[in-house]
Amino acid sequence: MINVAISYRPSEENNYQLENIPTNIQLSLYKYEFYKDNKDSILESLEENATKIKVVHLPLDTLHIPYEKINELIEDIFIRTGCVNFVVHPNKNIEKLIKKFQLKSPQILCIETFAWRRKKIFRSPLEIINVCQQYNNIWMTIDTSHIEDIWFDHRIMPYLLKFTKVIHLSNRAEGLGSHLPFNHPKGELNLVSFVKELKYKYKWNGIIVLEYMPEYSTKLIKNHNYVKKLLGE
């Protein structure tokens, strides 16, 4: 089964009306301090609107914060929401987090893909998969706007999906950047076909998260419904 969600980023600048968004979300906590100072109001508002957190995007500064604090964040969200999927960027110190996270259960750490040129600690999906094969609770998040075209090859994608729990769905275009709406008219990727292939060709089970730049946030709900339609829901 494929669940469809949108990225929801609670912040001082960007507050969606929760009653108007789909039930499933990725809770995107890009700043640890903001979450720490506002966690009760954030989680209470989600609970009041019966919003289901399918994925949590850990703060971008996670790997520079003492593990005890990140562990407390993970445990708190897990206990209050039941969410088990936590996405992290493969930045410096990721290996230390992996070693500590392997002892956790049932929480799952999903390492996000980036382009080779970004020079992350894990520079390709295959390097992430090498880690996934060593630990039961380490999986991959494919970000479609980050990875190179070669990884969409029909001979390669089935292998990647075997280790993938979450897909961040968005497009990219030269001059416009990444994290565009997945069906953007100038997008370089045919993600409409890709979404259908996930279900009907690859038989994949997991979570699709629409993750857009803030200026495209008004497209999220409409695109969420479109993705569900492509999946036959």
N, C-alpha and C positions, 0 to 999 in steps of 0.2 A: 504494500500500500504506500502511496505517496501522499504526504501531507504538504499543504501549501501554506506559507506564512509570509508576513511582511516584516521588514526590519523596523522596529519601534525604538526610537532614541529619546528617552526622557531627558530634557535639558532645559536650561533657563531660556534658551532661544527657540526651542522647537518642541512644542507640546501638541501632539495630535489630540483630537477629541476621541477618547477611547470608545465612546458609544458608537462612533462611525467607522471603526476599523474592524477587519475580520477577526474572528475569534482567536486564530492562531498567530503568534508573533515570535520573532526573535527579539529578545530584550538586549539592545545594544548599549553596553555600558562603557563608553569610550574613555571616560575620566573616572578614575578610582575615587578621588576626593569628592566629586559630585555625588556619586552613589553613596559613599559613606555618610555624607551630610544629609542625604534625602531618602535613604533606603526605606524608611517606614512609609512615607507618603507615596513613594513609587510603587511599592508592593501592595499597599492598601488600595490605591486607585485601580490597580490591575485586578485585585480580588473583587472589588465592588462591581466591576464591569464584566466579571466572569471571563476574563481574558486568559487564554491558555498559553503559557510560555513553553514553546517547543524547543527553543535554543536560546542560550545566553552567549552573547559575544563578550568575552572578558575584556576589561580595560586595556587600551593600547599600551599602557605603562605597566602591565601585569608583571613582566619579567624584571622590573626594576623595583618591585615592592616585595618586602619580606613575605615568604611563602605562608607564614601563619595568618597574615591578613587576607591573602587571596583564598586560602583554605576556609577561613571563616565566612567570606563572601559566598563561596560555593556551597558550603554546608547550609548557610542561612537560606539561600534561594532554593536549594533542594528540599529542605524541610518544609518551607512555606508554599512551594509551588509544585514540587514533584519533578521539576525539570532535571534531566540527567545529561543533556548535551551541552558542552561548553567549548566554544571556539576560541582559538588563540593564534596569534601571528607567530611565525617561526623566526623570531628575533633573537638577539644575543641572550644567553642564559636559558634558552628553551630546553636544553638537555637536563638542566637541574630540575626544572618543573616536571619533565617527563618522569624522571626517576622517583620523585616524590609522589606523583599522581598515580603511578602504577599500583600503589598500595590502596587506592581508593576504590570503593565499590558501592553502588552500581554506577557512579558517575563516569562519564566518557569525555575524554579530551580529544577535540577534533582540530587537527593542525591545518591551517589554511594554506592553499597554494598561492604562489607568486611567480611572476616571470623570472627567468634565469638572470636577466640583466639587473634585477633588483638586488641581487647578491645577499639574499637572506641565508640563514644558517642551512636550511634545506632549500636548495635552489630548483628542484624539480619534483613533480609528483612521485617519481620513483624513489627519491631519497626519503620522502615521507612514508611511502609504503614499506620501505625497509625497516622503519621504526614500528609501524603498525604490526608487522609480522613478529615482532619481539614481545609485544604487550597486548593483552586482551582488551584493554580499555583505552587504547590509543587508536583513533581513526582519522580519516582525512575529510577536509572540507574543500570541495572544488569551487573556486571562484572563477566563473566563466569569463569575466572581464580581465582577469589577471594572466591566465595561462595562454601559451602559444597555440597557434592553430593546429600544430601537429598532434596535440593531445586529443583532438576531436575526431581523429581518424577512427573509422569503424573497427579497425583491427586492434586498436589500442584502448579505446574507451571502455569496453567491457571489463578489461583487467583493472582499470582505475576504479570503476564503480564497485568492484568487489570489496574495496577498502574504504568506501565513501559513505558517510552517514548524512552529510549536509551538502547541498549545492547552493551557493550564492549566485542567483541568476540576475545578470545584468549584461548590457552590451558595451561596446567600446567603438570609438571612431577617431581617426586622426584629426587633430584640431579641436576635438570635443572632450577627449579624455576617456575615462572609464566610469563604470557604474551609471550608464545611461539606461533608460527603460529597455527591457529585453527585446522589444519589437520596434526600437527606434528606426525611423526610415533611413538614417545614414549609418546605422550599425554595421559593423564588419562581419558579425556572426549571424548565421541563420538559426536563431534560438527558438523560433516557432517550431521548426522541424525537430530540433534537439529535444524540446519538451515532449513531443509526441513519441520520439524514439526512446526516451527514458522508460516509458510505460510499455509501449507495444513492441519495441525491438529488443531492448536490453532487459526488460522485466525487473527494473530496479525498484527497490523499496527504500524510502528515506524521506528527507525533508527538503523541500525547495523553499528557499527564502529569497524574496524579492528585496534586493539591497541596492538602493539608488542614492545618488547625490541629493542633498536637501532640496535643490531647485526643482527636482523632479518628483518630490514627495506627493504631489497632487495626482500623479499617475498610478500610485501604488494600489489603491483599491480597485480601480478599473482593470489594471493589469492582473491583479490577484484573481479576479473573476474570470478573466480571459484564459489564464493558465489552467484553472480548474475545468473550463470548457474544453480546452485542448486535451485534457486528461479524461474527458468523458464524464465529468461529474455535473 
